């Protein structure tokens, strides 16, 4: 199933929504992800909505359009990020402003594990992004700036040990951490992006020492909204900014020189 199926139908039309078609105002959509079926079928479409839930759609039995299959309910505030598990197409990760991240099992429609950003004082750091590494052993989240202590934190949990908290980085960024992404094949490589205009590239150490893990800082002239790896071997890092530009780096170059900056408005 391709994304063209998503735009071909109204995902939230009343007769497909779980409210029974009472004509309620439709939700806004935030993120849309498309799963690949392990059996070679059409896969599923998952969308996060302004109603703080995730709706999962599959191919309509008649072969035309999409039909609502599941509602994943658990978040109590805006869902900020929605990503597929690279190792298992039946697992979906989400995080939200409520300070929780969850991994959902699409086979059961339930959260298999949930992670809390609660601080020592009991406050919740709103989560803006979530990522799981290639070995599915670590999950990382990027959080909004905590104005009480003037810290923006990246938090890590051990997926294999009942979601035990491992560490947090609080010195790399000085504003909201808008995106964290693990490398698709190297389990300890991570990038982070922030509204402070910085992109951090990390090779995580066994003891999660932030200073030792931070390999380099890439500086953009604008607030950074998204970041990730790409290329034949995922050897490049890209970021998008709040002024609709794309910046590309090769992280293995000694000086992390800027390769290209593309203004999407001019495309």
N, C-alpha and C positions, 0 to 999 in steps of 0.2 A: 504494500500500500504506500503510495507516495503522498506528499503534502498537497498535491492538487486535489485529492479527495476531500481534504479539510476545507478548502475554500469553495468547493463545489456545492456544499450543503451548509445550512445554518445549524451548527452543532447544538445551539441552545434554543431552537425553536420550541414553542410550548408543547407540541405533541410528542417531543422526544425527551423533554425535561422530566425529572422525577416528581414534579409538583402535580402531575396528573393533568396538565394542560389547563390550568386555571387562568392563563393569560397574564401571569405575573411578569414584571419587567425582566428581560433577560440579563444574565450576569455579563460582566466584562471578562474577556480572556486575557491571561498574562503570558503563560508559556505553553507551547505545543510541542510534544515529542511523539515520535512514531517508532513503535517497536517492530522488530523483524521476527516473524514467526519461525520457531525452530523447526517446524514441519514443512516450511516452504509456503505457508499460506499467506494471507494478507496482512497479518500483524494487527496491532491495535494502535489507536490514537489516544493519547492522554493529554488533558488540558487542565491547567489550574485556573480557577475562576475567582471573581470578586466575592463569591459567597464562601470563601475559605475552604473549598473542597476541590478534589480532583475528580474529574469525570473521565471515564474510560469508554471509548467507542470502538466498535468493530464493524466489519462489513455487514450491511443489512442482508438478511436472509434472501431477499429478492434480488440481491446483486447490485442494487442501485443505492448509493449514498451510505451513510453510517447510522448505526443504531446504538443507543446507550446500553452499555453492558454493566458498568459498575460505578458506584460513587464511593470514593475513598474519603472518609470523614474522620478528622482528628485535630486538624489545626483550628485555632480560635482567632487567628489574625491573618493578614495577607500572606499568601504563599509566595516566597521571593525567588525560589529556584526549583527547578524540576529537571532531573537528569536520569538517564537510563543507566543501569548497571552494565558495564562493558562485558562482564563475564557471564551474566545470566539475563536473557531477554525478558524473563518473568519478574524481575525485580526493578523497582522504580524508587528513586530517592527524592525526597523533598525537604525543604526547610522553610521557616517562616518567621515573621516578626513576633510571633508568640514565644520565640526562644527555643523551639524544638525542631529537631530533624528526625525524619523517619525513613525507614526502608519498607516499601510496600510489596507484598507478594501478590501479583496480579492473578495468581491461580486461586487464591482464597479471598482476595479483596480486603485483607487485613494487614495491619502494620506488624512486620516481623520483629522489629526492634526500633526503639525510640531513644534519642539522645537529648539531654537537657543542657542548656547553657547557663544554668543557675550558678551564680557566683557564691563566694563564701558567705556574703551577707544576705544571700537569698534572692537578690535581684536577678532578673533574666536579661541577658544580652540578646537583642533582636538579631536573628540570623539572616544574612543576605545571600549567602551562597553555600553550597555543599558539594563535596566531591569525595569519591572513594578511589583508592589506588588500584593498580592493575592486579595486585595479589589479593584484593579484597580483605586486607588485614588492617588498613587504616582508613578512617573517615576524617575529613577536615572540614571545618566551617569557617567562613569569614563573617565577622560580626560588625554591627554598627558601632560607631564611636560611643563609648561610655563617658558621658560628660562629667560624671561625678569624680572619676579618677583620670580623665583625659587619656583613655587608652582605647585603641581599636585592636581587637584580639582575633588571632587565628587559633582555634581550638582543635585538639586531636583526641580521638578515641580509638581504642583497640576493638575492632569488630569481632575478633575471634575470642575475646575474653569478656563476653557478656556486656560489651560496650563500656569497658572501664576507661575512665579518663586518663590520658597519658601526659599531656602537656598543653601549654598555651604560649604563643608568641605575642608579645605586646609592645615591641619596640620597633618593628619594621615599618609600621604605618602610623600616621597621625590623624587619619580621618576614616570615614566608613570604608570597610573592605568590601568592595562590590562584587568581587569574584575570586574564587580559588578553584584551581584545576590541577589534578595530578596528571603526570605524563601517561599516555595510553599504554606504554609498555615498560617503563622504568619505575618501579614501585616507590622509590624514595625521592623522585623529582616532582617538584610542585612549583606552580606559579601563583602569584596573588596580584590583585589589582585594587586600586583605591582611589577615592576622590581627592587624595593628596597629590595625584599626578604621577605616582610611582608604581612600577611593576617589580615585584620581588621574585627572584629565581632561587630556589632552595634545593640543595642536596641534603636531605634530612639525615642527621646523624643518629646513631643508636640511642644516645642519651637525650635527643631532642634539644641540644644546645642551640639557641636561636642565632647567636653570633657565628658559630661554626657552620651552621646549616645554610645561612644566607650567602650564596655564592656571588650574587651580583644584584645591583639595583639599576633598573632601566628607567630613565626619566622621560616622561612625556610632558609636553607643555600644557596639557589639558587634563581635566578630570577623566579618569579611566573607568569605563563602565563594564567592559568585558575583556577577557584574556583567555588564551588557550594555546595549544600546540597544533602544528600542522606540518605537512610535507610528506615525502615518500617514507621517511623514517621518523616523522614528527620531530624534525630537527630545528624547526623554526618556532618562534613565539610571535603571536599577533596580539594586538589590543585594539579596541575601539574606544572612541572618546565621546564626550558629551557634545562636541561640535561636529559629529558625524565624519570623523576621519579614522582611517585604519593605519596603524603603524606596525612594522614588521622588523623583527630582529633575528639574527642567528646567534643563539646563546653560547655556542662553542667558540665564537671568535674572541680573541683576547680582549679587545676593547668594546665588545658588544656594540659594534657600529650599527647605526641605523641604515637599513638597506633601502627601505622605500616608505613613503608616506602617500597614501592614496585618498584623495578627497572624494567620497562617495557621491557627493552632490554633483560632481562633474562627470560622472559615468554616463 
